[in-house]
Amino acid sequence: MPGRHTAPPGARTTALDSPRRRQLVALAAMACAAVVLATTIATQASSADTAVHRPADPLRVLKGTTLAAGASTTVTLPSVPSGTTAAELHVSVKPSKTNATVRVCPGTASTCSNPRTVTAAGGFANGSVLVAPSSGKVTLTALDGAKVWADVRGWSLRSTKTDARDSRYLPVEPRRAGTVSLTSKKTRTVSLSGVPKNATGAVVRLTSAAGATATNIGACATGSSPTCNGTTFLNPSTSRAAQASGVVALGGDGSQVNLYATGGSAHVSIDIDGFYVTASTLPDGGLLAPASGSLDARVISPGSSSTLTLSPPSGATAVHLRVRVSGAWRETVVAACPGTSATARCRSTSLVTASSSAPTYGDAVIPLGGSGGKSVTLTNTAASVKVAPEVLGWVVGGKTVTVASTSATTSATTKATATATAKATATATAKATATATPKPTATATAKPTSSPSPTSSPRATTAPTTPAPSPSASTGTGGKPGPSNTGVPSGVSLKVHDGDLVIKEDGAVISGLDIRGFVDVRASNVTIKNSIIRGYKVSTGRSLVQNTNGAPLLIQDSELFAASPSYWIDGVRGANITMRRVDVHDVIDSVRITGDDVRVEASWLHDNLHYASAPYQEDGTHDDNIQIQRGSDIVITGNTIEGAYNAAIMYSPGLGVVSDVTVSGNWIDGGGCSVNIAEQGRGPIQGLVFSKNTFGLDTRVDRCAIISPSTTVPKVSSNYYEDGKTVAVRQGG
């Protein structure tokens, strides 16, 4: 079954107990029509012989075995249950050279019709296959030289041969469950949220970020035999993201799985596609049946989507889909979502993370949606990529999944990404400080030296059942801030500025620049607009924009991010700043407020970097979307604020008194608690107002929108969670 997502090198860590966003992602209002391709699947599925699934503790049935090209090995599966129609094998393949494909067939035959395959390109690959064991045997054949491992993870059986654990499939809209940090030879227990009653297993996708040092990750039910740690779910990579999908049995309280890393560390994201639930609890649940059929390949541009219109068998509710992605010039994430458009929750997941070094494969079980229940939509983030989909099977029967409606997605705004800028920065010849001397009304209109691509996806949540907040009328954003209405407007030409920019002229207007450095504002009434600010690799704390003198500064219609992701880099820092329609991502703190008169409106603050350890913080970076260290007369209105590990808004008056802060009409999510109010010995904070905000559910502390000491009492009105429930302030220490 399935495989997926990544954070940037070094990794951002996210909450575990959410139906999310992503995180990885909102591409929230892609407005061009999706490509719709009608396809007929050659072999339709039958559910007659795959009535139930029986989970099993993973058991190694093939130790690492080197096979020459064309060579085979036959494995006898132990303790095959009576009535078994298929075994779920999780196969790991390490190519002897560059690429390798391993074919899995029933019995002792090295060839078979409609074989199940696992393909590795440029490194390890892991895949789950359903294969009918003939006389308890299966044969694995290497079409290219490879080292091969195999584990049994479960069984498909006829419905007449059941026990209490036998289960049927319940597909759900794909969602990001979170990201965890694993260390060598230590077990990490993960509690999944939203697990249905009497679930026996979850269909999950694990994705490890580039830079992992662990050689192997096992995924087992909490409380399973210790021998499970010797099995393999995912082999991480030091050079690129790695992903794998399959069924993990549930243990502990019925919602827990254990992850175990061998040989090093890794940051691993977890996506959920569905659950197996006992047949007695879910008698009308779906039945997963194998099928085969290739779909037309297509190129999906950055920020765009492509809809697959399928020909499912009668009663199908989900499709087991595999894609091969290639041709991306840098890392980009492809997600698969039900229907003809993608919700923010689903876009936060990753079917597969494309690599520039080699083709990559990913698979998932995706609910069907759209008219007649025949559609699945693929979305793409950061670079054009060729996608070749194929159908591996269908879930037949069971209830269809209801997915909140969302607009079709195609970004109309040009966005730059960290990877792109890293390449550009590497070519820069100067980091020397330059002094800006533009006339107050001058704008740059030169042809761009580079063509920035859409950036990482937003982490916005699906629409709440209560009315969503409305941005301030003065912002003119026309909706929830995201990729289509923040950052550099479509059609603006950018001129590259290599190195730092120090602005010393009062009234200067900086426009149309692609700044490959940092900006230091030392003048009054400066405007920065229609520009990208990328920074470069540093080894000490910097902000992409620093308002040094604290005189009035306006930043609007611009994008800020760290070209070389680092725990040293923040977004905007200072006082007396107005930010309007600004896209800030891939930094530690998006905005750090150190004085009075700050207004952040109609902006998109998202996808903060998080590091499990940093030179100055042993417990990891305390990344916030907005951190208020001192100041009054602060207004935060009409923004999308998400994707920080510590807090979306952090009140930490370490530099002085904080007072009179209004937070209104925002979409807010993430963090331990989304809003964290600390007094830090300065006494109660006065004048805090929260009104008409919508809070997501992606917090590490369940339903913790606002936490405050009992001595600080904010004024709270008309704040709701995305599911319509009223937000209350939680009392903290």
C-alpha positions, 0 to 999 in steps of 0.5 A: 500500500502507500508512501510519502512527505518530507520537511526541509533538511534538518526537519520541521517537527509537527504535532501528532494528534491532528486531522491537519492541514500541512501542513506540508501544504495548503496551496489554497486557492489554485484557480485554473481548471484541473486537467481531467483525463478519462481512463478505463482500467483494464482489469476490474476488481472483485471482492469475493475472495478478499472479504476481511483483513487479519492484522499480524505482528510483522514477521521477517520471512526473507533476510537480506538476500542478494539476487543477481539480475534474473535470479529468484528466491522462494519463501515459505510463509509461516502459519498461513491462516486457513482461508487466506487469499493473499498475504501482505508482504512488505518488501525492501529493495536495495539496488546493486547499481542504480535501479532495480525492480523485484517481482513477487509471484505466487508459489514457486514460479519466477513469472506470473500474470499480473505480478506485484512489483517493487521498484527502487531507483537511486537507493532503497525502496520499500513497498507493500504488495498483496500476493496469493501464497500458493501452498504457502509459498511466494517467489521474489525475482530480481529483474535487476541485481538487488539485495531484498528483504521481506516481512509479512504484515497481514492476511486477506481471508474469505469472510467465512474464515474469521476470528474476532480481529478480522476487519474491513476497511474504512477509507478516510480523507488523507491527513497528516498525523504529525512528524516525530524525531527518532533516535538510534535504538529507541522506541517512539510510541505514537498515539493517533487521533480520530481512530474509530472504535475497534480499529485493528490497524491503520494504513499509514505512509511514513516519510523521512526527511533527507539527512537521516542517519538511521538505516532502518525504521520499524513500525509495529503495534504498541505492545507487539513482540520485540522481534518486530523491531527487526522488521523494516517499514522504511529505509531513510536516506541521507540525500533525499526524502524516503517514503513507504506505505502499508498497514500497521497494526494498532496496540496499546489503547487501540490507537498506538503504534511504535516506531523504532530506528536502527543505526541513527536518527531520522525525522519522520512524517506520518500520514493516514489513509484509512483504518481496518475495523473489526468486521463485527463493528463495521459489517458494511466496511470496504474490501480491498481487491487487487486490480491493474491498469495504467493511466496516461502520464502527465506533467503537473506544474508547480502549484497546480493540480491534475484530476484523474477520472477513473472507471471503478467497479460498481460499489468502489469507494476508494482506489489503491493508486501508485505513481511514478514521479520524475523530471523535477529539478528540485524536491517537490511534493505530490499529494493525492486527494478525493474528488476534483479538488483538494482540501487543505487537510489533504494537501498537507500530506504527501503521496510521494516526494519527487527527487531530482536525482532519480525517479521515485514511487509512492502509493496510497489508498485514496477515497473516490469523490466527485460526480459519480464517485470516480475522481482523484486529484493530484496536487504538486508544490514546488517544481514541474514533475512528470507523474505516471499513475497506475491502479493497483486495486479498489476498495469495494463496498463500504461507506463513501467518505464525505470531504469538505468542499474546497475551490479548485487549486492553481496558484496565480501568484509567483512564489520562490522556494528555499531550494531554488534560492539556495541554488541562486545564492550559491552563484552570488559573487558578493555578500557585501553590504549595499546601500539603497538609494532609490527615489521614493517612487521608483520601482524596478522593472527589469526582466527577472534573472530567475523564475521563482516557483511556488513555495511549500504548501500552506497548513490551513485547515478545512473550513469551519462549520461556523462563519469564517473570520473576515479579513479587515476591509482595508486589506482587500485580500478577497478571502483567507490568506494563502498562495493566491493572495499573498506574496509577489503578485502575478506578473511582477518582474523581479530584478536580482539584487545580490548581497545585503541591502541597507536602506538609509534614505527616508521615504525609500520605496523598494519594489520589484527586487529579488534580494539574495541577502538580508535587509537592514532598514535604518530610515523612516517611512520606508516601503518594501513591496513586490519583492522576494527576500531570501537571505543566505547561509549564516552562522549567527542570528539574523532576520531577513528584514530588521527595522533597526531604528524603529521608524515607520516601515511598510512591507507589502505584497512580498515573500520572505524565506530562508534560502538556506534553511537554518536555525539562525534565521527569523523573518521580520524583527522590530517595531513600528512595522506594518505587514500587508499580504506578506508570505513568510515561511521556512524561518524560525520566528516569522515575526518577532515584535520588539516594540510598539505600533505593529500591524500584521494583516492579510498575511500568510505565516506558515511552515516554520522550520523546527530543529530537534536540537540547536546550538543555543537550545538543547530542547530544540528551536522554539519557533513561533509565527509571531513572538511578542517580546515587548510593545503595545498598540499591536494589531494582528488581523485577517491572517492565516497563521499556522505551521509553528511548533511552539506557538502561533502567537507567543506572548513572552515579555522578556524585553519589556511590558506587553499590552493592548494587543488585538487579535481578530479575524484570523485563521490560527492553528498549530503549536503546543497551544496556538496562543501561549501567554506568559507573564515572565515576571512582569505581572498581568498583561493588560488589554489583550483582545481575541475576537472572531478568530477560527482555530484549527485542531492541529495542536499538540495539546488537544483543543488548546487554542489559548492558554494564559495564566489565571492573573492575565484575563484576555477579552474573548468573543466569537472565537470558534474551532474549525468544527464549530465549537466555542473556544475557551481560554485554558488556564496555565501556570 
